[in-house]
Amino acid sequence: MVTSWTALSVTATISPALAAGCPDIEVVFARATTEPPGVGQVGQAFVDTLRSQAGGRSVAVYPVDYPASEDFASSASVGADNARAHVQTTVTNCPNTRIVLGGYSQGALTIDLITAIPVSLAGFTPAPMPPDVANHVAAVAVFGNPLDRYVGMPLTGVSPLYADKTLDLCAAGDPICSPGGGMSTPTREEMFSDAHLSYVRSGMASQGATFAAGRV
């Protein structure tokens, strides 16, 4: 929703996994609608906090490559395909890397589509990962997730393989992630509401990173 973006830095920590070409931890994060390519402000706060709590382990970051456009269903479905392909490649090439999945707003939906029960709704196309991939995913953290708006429950309620390693955070009063919005695409007023833009300043992005750090 916000447009400023800080370039990602590459950790200088050298570890056995990194020396072999694989990081100890990899964050796969999907930005929100209209944010420029990268992980977005919530994603950057999440990554910065996780790195500070990683105990010297290397942390790589993969920003999900997708439009993040206001064509919500099509855009999120493209993001899901990209995220799934990248995660599965990482599992194949770097089986010891601990993967952390994250997303904010529409980006959270891309993570829903690869981790939740594969049910099509409102034009979104599920892209579920093979069950064995869950063994490589240490944590999932999503923020301002529209799933509760659409189906009346958070990701933890519709993701049997990932529920016990997932934190689904919704700020008080955030219309994007509050139930009752029906199947309608969020309006720009909702997407740019104060509550929906609060995840960095409220500390929720860092809270999600602390949750992930405790599981990698």
N, C-alpha and C positions, 0 to 999 in steps of 0.2 A: 504493500500500500504506500510506503514511503519510497523516495527515489534516490536518496543518498546511499552510497555503497563504499565500503572500505576494502581495498584490495587485500586478498588473502595473503598472508605470509606463510613461508615454508619453515617448519620447525628445523632447528639446527641440531637437534639431539640425534646422536648416532646410536642405534641399537642394533642387535643382531638381525631383527626382522627387516629394518630399513637397509642394512648393509646387503641383505639378500635381495633387495629391490621391492620389499613389501613393508608397509608401515605396521606398527603394533596395533594401531587403531585407525579406522577410516570412518569419517563422518560423511554420510550421503544426505544432503539437505536440499529441500526444494523451497524456493522463495515464494513470496506472495504475489498476487495479481498486480501487474503494472511495474513491479520492481525490475531494474535492469539486470542483465545476466550476472550471476554470482549467487551468493547465499542470502543476500538481503540483510537488513539490519538485525532482525531477530536471529537469523542464522549466524551472523558474525559475533553477536554477543554470546550465543550458545557455544560457538567454537572457541572463542577466547577464554571463556570460563572453563570449558573442558580441558583445554591445553594447560591451564594453570593448575589443574587438579590431576593431571595425568601421571604425575610422579616420574618424570623424565622419559616416559615412553613417547615414541614418535606418533604424531597425529597428522594424518593426511585428510584432505577435504575434497569431496567431489560435489560441485554444485549441479543439481539435476538440470539437464539441458532440455528446456521446454519453453513454449511461448510465454507462459504466465499472462495470457491475454484475458480479456473480458468475455471471450467465447469460452465460458467456464468448463463445460463438459468436454468439448473437444480438446482444449488446452491441457486440462488435468489428465485426460486419457493418454495424450502424447507423453506427458511427464511420467506417468506410470510405466509406460513401455521403456522409456529411457532409464529410469531408476532400476527397474527389474533387470534389464540387460547388464547394467553396470555392476549391480550387486552379484549377479550370477558369474560374471567374469572375474570379479574379485575373489569369490569363493573358490573358483577353479584355479586361479593363478596364485592366490595368497591364502591358502586354507587356514593359516594360523592368525591371520588378521582378524581382530575383533571389530565388527561392523556396528555402527550406530546410525540409525535412521532418524531423520528429523524433517519437519516441515511446518510452515506457517501459513494459515489461511488456505488459499487454493493449493499451496504446497503441501499442506497437511492431507488434503484429499488425494494427492498423488501417492502419498504413503499409505493411506487407507486402501487404495485400489490394489496395492501389491501385498498387503498383509491381512486384509479382512476377508470374511466369507465372500466368495465370488458371486455376488448378486448384482445384476445390471439394474440401474435405476436412473431416472432423469437424464438419460443420454450418456451417462458415464460408462466407460468400458473397463471392467476389472482386468487386472493383469497379475493374477496370483503367482507367487513364486513357489517352486517345488518345496514340499514340506521339509526336506533335509536342510534347506537354506536357513531355516530358523535356528539351527544349532550354531550358526556362525554369527547371528545377529545378537549382540549383547544387550542392546537397549533400543527403545523407540520413544521419541519425545515429539509430540505435536502440540501446536499452539493455535488457538482460535480456529479449531477444526470444524468445518461445516457439517461433518457427518451427523452430529447430534441434531442439528437443525433439520436434516433430511430424514433421518430414520428414528430419531428420538432416543438415541443412546450413543455414548462415546465409543471410540475405537476399542477400548478395553472390553466392551460388551459384545463385540461382533468379530473378535479376532482370537479364535481358540489357540493358535500356535504362538501368538505374541502377547496375549493379554497380560500375563504375569511379568512381562519385561517392558511394559508400556506405561508412559505417563501422558495423559491427555488433559492439557490445561486450558481452561476457558475462563477468561477474566469476567468478573461480575459485570453484568449488563452488556456483554458483548453480543450483539444481535447475530453475528455470523455463526457462533457456536452454541447459541441457546436454542433449545427445542421449541417447536411451534412455528417455524418459518415456512414450513411446507416445502414443496419441491421447486419453488421459485428461485431463480438466480439472485444472489444478494445484490442489492442496489448499491450505487456508488456512495450514497449517504451512509449506508450500513458499513461498507468496506472502509470508509474513512472516518468512522465514528471514533470518538475519543477512547472508548473502551477497547475497541479492536486494535488501536494503535498503541496500547499501553504496555505491551509485553516486555519491552526492554526496560523502560523506566520503573516498572513495578517490580522488577527482579525476577519475573517468571521465566524469562529466557535463561537466566543463570540457575534458577531452581531446576529447570529441566536438565541442564548440563551437569549439575551436581548429582541428580538422579542417575544419569548415564555413567558418570565417572565411578559411581559405586558399583557398577555392573560390568565394566570392561576388564 
